[in-house]
Amino acid sequence: MVDIHCHILPGLDDGADSLETARAMGEMAVADGITHVIGTPHASPDYAFDPQRVKERRDELQALFEGRLVLATGCDFHLSFENLQDIRRDAHRFTLNQKNYLLVEFADFSSPPSIDQSLHELHLAGLRPIITHPERNPLIRARPERFYRWLRQGCYAQVTAQSLLGRFGKAAQEMAGKWLAAGAVHFLASDAHNVTSRPLQLKEAFDWVAQTHGAHVAQALLVDNPLAAFEGRPLPFVPDLAEELEEHRSGSRRRSRRKRFWFF
């Protein structure tokens, strides 16, 4: 399996706090059947993103796992004004494995109206935004019509594997399951931070998806699509997006009857 979202690189953010912890996370990944991991520290107002320092941490950790685990770098890109200014100057310093896919993280406490335009600008720059853990964001859950619109505009979605298993609460689990059934999920990733509460494991989620949606979907979300992003290729699995969006109108929920499809 391939993990495109992981805070394994030590001493950079709220993920691994030491090389020893990072090494333990790597051993956990190998034991779980993970072959590739992209270390994606936060790039946010709370955590300054230094590509050179990120690369040094990656190289240090890769030396401990040569031949057993492939490590690359990227970031958890916070959609802030400063980051958007920086990415205009040098986009690939932020992207997954320095290709063309970008993890995009939204704040939990505010959702500015400029998000649509910001995502559009990322597309114009030749990037492929991946919205990270939308099922855990209460603002996105409250307004799923915006999430669906972003997907129709060409964004992708990455759900946290453990959300499907109920480890981020019932609301996140239910929304992750709904979006998976609706064809609105393109990646499952660990978003691991440690070896206890946020472990670097995917196999349990792989088995759950295989049992509930078929082995081909599990293979797509945890192997084929993540590997394509790792290598900078088009995604091989982009399901039709079912029109299961519930819109709020006049204080009541109404299900849209029209079904739309993506064409690539």
C-alpha positions in Angstrom: 0.0 0.0 0.0 1.0 3.6 -0.5 0.4 6.4 2.1 0.3 9.9 0.7 -0.4 11.8 4.0 1.8 11.1 7.0 3.5 13.1 9.7 6.5 10.7 10.0 9.3 13.2 9.6 10.7 14.0 13.0 10.8 17.4 14.7 8.9 19.4 12.1 5.4 19.7 13.4 3.0 17.8 15.8 3.9 14.5 14.2 6.9 12.3 15.1 8.8 14.1 18.0 12.1 12.3 17.5 14.0 10.1 15.1 13.2 7.1 17.4 9.5 7.7 17.0 9.8 8.2 13.3 11.7 4.9 13.0 9.0 3.1 15.0 6.4 4.5 12.7 8.4 3.3 9.7 8.7 -0.2 11.2 4.9 -0.2 11.8 4.3 0.8 8.2 6.6 -2.1 6.9 4.8 -4.6 9.1 1.4 -3.4 7.9 2.3 -3.9 4.2 3.0 -0.3 3.3 5.7 0.2 0.6 5.7 3.9 0.0 5.2 6.8 2.5 5.1 10.5 1.7 6.2 12.6 4.7 3.8 15.6 4.7 4.5 18.0 7.6 2.1 20.9 8.0 2.7 24.1 6.1 0.7 26.5 8.2 0.9 29.6 10.4 1.8 27.3 13.3 4.5 25.3 11.5 6.9 27.0 9.1 7.6 24.9 6.1 11.3 24.6 5.1 11.8 22.3 2.1 15.5 21.9 2.8 15.0 20.8 6.4 12.2 18.5 5.3 14.5 16.8 2.8 17.2 16.4 5.4 14.8 14.7 7.7 13.6 12.4 4.9 17.2 11.5 3.9 18.1 10.7 7.5 15.0 8.4 7.9 15.4 6.9 4.4 18.9 5.7 5.3 17.3 3.5 8.1 14.9 1.8 5.7 16.8 1.5 2.4 15.3 -1.4 0.4 12.3 -1.8 2.8 10.3 1.4 2.6 10.4 4.2 0.0 10.1 7.7 1.5 9.3 11.0 -0.3 8.3 14.5 0.8 5.4 16.8 0.4 3.3 18.9 2.9 -0.1 19.4 4.4 -0.7 22.7 2.7 -2.9 25.0 4.7 -5.0 27.2 2.4 -3.7 30.6 3.8 -2.9 33.9 2.0 0.8 33.5 2.7 1.0 29.9 1.4 -0.9 30.9 -1.8 1.6 33.7 -2.4 4.5 31.3 -1.9 3.1 28.6 -4.1 2.8 31.1 -7.0 6.6 31.5 -6.9 7.5 27.8 -6.5 4.7 25.3 -6.6 6.7 22.1 -6.5 8.4 22.8 -3.2 5.0 22.0 -1.7 3.7 19.1 -3.8 3.7 15.3 -3.2 7.1 13.9 -4.2 7.7 17.3 -6.1 5.2 16.2 -8.8 1.8 17.9 -9.4 -0.5 16.7 -6.6 -1.0 18.9 -3.6 -2.6 18.1 -0.3 -4.9 21.0 0.7 -6.0 21.4 4.3 -8.9 23.6 5.3 -9.3 25.2 8.7 -11.9 23.8 11.1 -13.1 27.1 12.4 -13.6 29.3 9.3 -14.4 28.9 5.6 -13.7 32.1 3.6 -15.7 32.6 0.4 -12.4 32.9 -1.5 -11.8 29.2 -1.3 -13.4 28.5 -4.7 -11.1 31.1 -6.3 -8.0 29.8 -4.5 -8.7 26.3 -5.7 -9.2 27.6 -9.2 -5.9 29.3 -9.1 -4.2 26.1 -8.0 -5.7 24.4 -11.1 -4.5 27.2 -13.3 -1.0 26.6 -12.0 -1.1 23.0 -13.2 -1.7 21.5 -9.8 -4.1 18.8 -8.8 -5.5 19.7 -5.3 -6.4 16.8 -2.9 -8.7 17.9 -0.1 -7.4 16.3 3.0 -9.7 14.6 5.6 -12.9 16.5 4.7 -15.0 14.0 6.7 -13.2 15.4 9.9 -13.9 19.0 9.1 -17.2 20.1 10.7 -17.6 23.1 8.3 -17.3 20.8 5.2 -19.7 18.3 6.7 -22.2 21.1 7.4 -22.1 22.3 3.8 -21.4 19.2 1.6 -22.6 21.0 -1.5 -19.4 23.0 -1.5 -17.4 19.9 -1.2 -19.2 18.3 -4.2 -18.7 21.5 -6.2 -14.9 21.4 -5.6 -14.8 17.8 -6.8 -16.7 18.7 -9.9 -14.2 21.4 -10.5 -11.4 18.8 -10.6 -10.3 18.5 -7.0 -9.8 15.1 -5.4 -10.6 13.9 -1.8 -8.5 12.0 0.7 -10.3 10.4 3.6 -8.4 9.3 6.8 -8.4 5.5 6.9 -9.2 5.4 10.5 -12.3 7.6 10.0 -13.9 4.7 8.3 -13.2 2.5 11.3 -14.9 5.0 13.7 -11.8 6.3 15.4 -12.5 10.0 14.7 -16.1 9.8 16.0 -19.4 8.9 14.6 -20.0 12.0 12.5 -16.7 11.5 10.6 -17.3 7.8 10.2 -20.8 8.3 8.8 -19.8 11.0 6.3 -16.7 9.1 5.2 -18.9 6.1 4.5 -21.5 8.2 2.6 -18.9 9.8 0.4 -17.2 6.6 -0.3 -20.5 5.1 -1.5 -21.1 8.2 -3.6 -17.8 7.9 -5.4 -16.5 11.1 -3.8 -13.3 9.5 -2.3 -10.1 9.0 -4.3 -7.5 8.2 -1.6 -7.4 6.7 1.8 -4.3 7.7 3.9 -3.1 7.3 7.5 -2.5 11.0 8.5 -0.3 9.2 11.1 1.3 11.3 13.8 2.7 8.6 16.2 2.5 4.9 17.0 -0.3 5.0 19.5 -3.4 7.3 18.9 -2.5 8.1 15.2 -0.7 5.0 13.9 0.8 4.4 10.5 -1.5 1.6 9.5 -3.8 1.0 6.5 -4.4 -2.7 6.3 -7.5 -2.8 8.5 -9.1 -0.1 6.4 -8.1 -1.9 3.2 -9.8 -5.0 4.4 -12.9 -3.1 5.5 -13.2 -1.4 2.1 -12.6 -4.7 0.3 -15.4 -6.4 2.2 -17.9 -3.5 1.9 -17.2 -2.1 -1.6 -15.0 -4.7 -3.3 -11.3 -5.5 -3.6 -11.0 -3.4 -6.7 -12.0 -0.2 -4.8 -9.6 -1.0 -1.9 -6.8 -1.5 -4.4 -7.7 1.8 -6.1 -7.9 3.9 -3.0 -4.9 2.5 -1.2 -2.5 1.4 -3.9 -3.3 2.5 -7.5 -4.4 6.1 -7.0 -1.8 6.9 -4.3 1.0 5.4 -6.4 -0.2 7.5 -9.4 0.0 10.6 -7.2 3.4 9.6 -6.0 4.6 9.3 -9.5 2.7 12.3 -10.9 0.4 10.4 -13.2 -3.3 10.7 -13.9 -5.4 8.8 -11.4 -6.5 5.4 -12.8 -9.7 5.4 -10.6 -12.0 8.4 -10.7 -15.6 7.1 -10.2 -18.7 8.9 -11.4 -19.8 11.2 -8.7 -23.3 10.3 -7.6 -25.7 13.1 -6.9 -26.4 12.3 -3.3 -25.9 15.8 -2.1 -28.5 17.1 0.3 -29.0 20.9 0.0 -30.5 23.1 2.7 -33.4 25.2 1.4 -36.0 27.0 3.4 -34.8 25.2 6.5 -35.4 21.7 5.0 -33.2 19.2 3.2 -33.9 18.4 -0.4 -32.3 15.7 -2.5 -31.3 16.8 -6.0 -32.7 14.5 -8.7 -30.2 15.2 -11.4 -27.1 12.9 -11.7 -23.9 14.3 -13.1 -20.7 12.7 -14.3 -17.1 13.7 -14.8 -15.4 13.2 -18.1 -11.7 13.0 -18.5 
